[in-house]
Amino acid sequence: MDEKVKELDKNSFDEILNSTDKLIIVEFYTTTCPNCRAIAPVYTELSKELQKEALFAKVNSQINTELAMRYGIMGVPTFKFFCKTKPIGELVGAIHATILRNTIKDLIKHRNECFSKSTTLAFEMDGYG
């Protein structure tokens, strides 16, 4: 795995969420998921492209069932977006690379909103840029 994408487990998950003011993207995946394997090179490339603005991580849902249950993961891949420890959105299933890229870029652009007292972001997370 590329060093830009951090593999997390129950011991490192909360530590990572509290370690940065960047947008945090966590992919919940399984090793047997064909859609997870298909999106993996895209996710790795995005992590290289956007590493200054966002932190990219992965959680194996088969091994870390406690984390998957905590965040209501019902299918894989699920991309959960976090502002510190606060989940601010998600994408689930086989998604197009452009949708993933645009969603991440939109969230980076609006990242400061998640640090405000509001509990929701003031834009629609649609992946169309």
C-alpha positions as MATLAB code, in Angstrom:
seq = 'MDEKVKELDKNSFDEILNSTDKLIIVEFYTTTCPNCRAIAPVYTELSKELQKEALFAKVNSQINTELAMRYGIMGVPTFKFFCKTKPIGELVGAIHATILRNTIKDLIKHRNECFSKSTTLAFEMDGYG';
ca = [
       0.000    0.000    0.000;
       1.159    3.543   -0.695;
       2.500    5.407    2.328;
       0.124    8.310    1.620;
      -2.884    6.144    2.559;
      -2.712    5.154    6.219;
      -4.106    1.765    7.268;
      -6.053    2.270   10.493;
      -7.322   -0.063   13.177;
      -9.327    0.499   16.348;
      -6.172    1.611   18.188;
      -5.057    4.235   15.664;
      -8.425    5.470   14.353;
      -9.308    8.079   17.008;
      -5.691    9.176   17.263;
      -5.614    9.990   13.540;
      -8.969   11.807   13.674;
      -7.605   14.070   16.418;
      -4.184   14.575   14.817;
      -4.926   17.072   12.048;
      -7.017   20.034   10.960;
      -7.130   18.662    7.418;
     -10.131   16.974    5.870;
      -9.911   13.249    6.684;
     -11.159   10.655    4.207;
     -11.503    7.085    5.455;
     -12.285    4.259    3.062;
     -13.978    1.306    4.725;
     -13.204   -1.724    2.543;
     -12.802   -5.487    2.471;
     -10.177   -7.521    0.679;
     -12.832   -9.529   -1.174;
     -14.705   -6.486   -2.545;
     -14.228   -6.063   -6.321;
     -15.360   -2.403   -6.223;
     -12.821   -1.736   -3.469;
     -10.040   -3.194   -5.609;
     -11.204   -1.191   -8.639;
     -11.183    2.169   -6.814;
      -7.909    1.507   -4.906;
      -5.550    2.977   -7.557;
      -7.759    6.063   -7.854;
      -7.788    6.526   -4.078;
      -4.000    6.147   -3.935;
      -3.555    8.681   -6.745;
      -5.883   11.150   -5.017;
      -3.906   10.729   -1.798;
      -0.737   11.754   -3.639;
      -2.443   14.638   -5.442;
      -4.208   16.086   -2.396;
      -1.924   15.120    0.489;
      -1.312   18.764    1.477;
      -5.026   19.429    1.948;
      -6.387   16.088    3.180;
      -5.434   12.979    5.113;
      -6.307    9.653    3.443;
      -6.851    6.463    5.417;
      -8.347    2.975    5.067;
     -10.062    0.607    7.464;
     -10.526   -3.085    6.706;
     -14.145   -3.655    7.757;
     -13.697   -7.434    8.017;
     -10.981   -7.070   10.633;
     -12.249   -3.897   12.327;
     -15.919   -4.755   12.719;
     -16.214   -2.569   15.821;
     -15.261    0.548   13.812;
     -17.528   -0.447   10.939;
     -20.444   -0.837   13.340;
     -19.668    2.475   15.089;
     -20.004    4.328   11.782;
     -22.916    2.314   10.395;
     -21.008    0.781    7.512;
     -23.485   -1.393    5.619;
     -21.623   -1.774    2.315;
     -18.154   -1.358    0.885;
     -16.478    0.651   -0.287;
     -17.743    3.428    1.948;
     -15.829    6.688    1.967;
     -16.488    8.605    5.197;
     -15.412   12.232    5.412;
     -14.407   13.686    8.768;
     -13.707   17.114   10.171;
     -11.696   16.199   13.256;
     -13.883   13.563   14.905;
     -17.127   14.750   13.284;
     -18.387   12.734   10.281;
     -19.531   15.252    7.650;
     -20.519   13.012    4.743;
     -20.064    9.736    2.931;
     -20.103    8.041   -0.457;
     -21.096    4.383   -0.670;
     -20.592    1.729   -3.312;
     -19.160    1.706   -6.802;
     -18.622    5.376   -7.536;
     -16.948    7.032  -10.481;
     -13.469    8.419   -9.875;
     -14.602   11.912  -10.912;
     -17.375   11.912   -8.306;
     -14.900   10.899   -5.588;
     -12.327   13.495   -6.700;
     -14.874   16.329   -6.979;
     -16.472   15.504   -3.634;
     -13.087   15.559   -1.897;
     -12.152   18.852   -3.583;
     -15.525   20.394   -2.616;
     -15.068   19.314    0.997;
     -11.539   20.727    1.057;
     -12.873   24.018   -0.308;
     -15.629   24.162    2.347;
     -13.565   22.596    5.139;
     -13.530   25.697    7.326;
     -17.321   25.535    7.596;
     -17.078   22.292    9.533;
     -15.071   24.029   12.250;
     -17.871   26.537   12.799;
     -20.619   25.964   15.342;
     -22.984   24.751   12.623;
     -23.465   21.002   12.490;
     -23.977   20.877    8.722;
     -22.093   22.166    5.733;
     -23.758   24.904    3.701;
     -23.318   23.218    0.307;
     -24.675   20.164   -1.386;
     -22.215   17.271   -1.501;
     -23.041   16.049   -5.014;
     -19.643   15.250   -6.531;
     -20.194   17.401   -9.619;
     -17.786   20.162   -8.631;
];
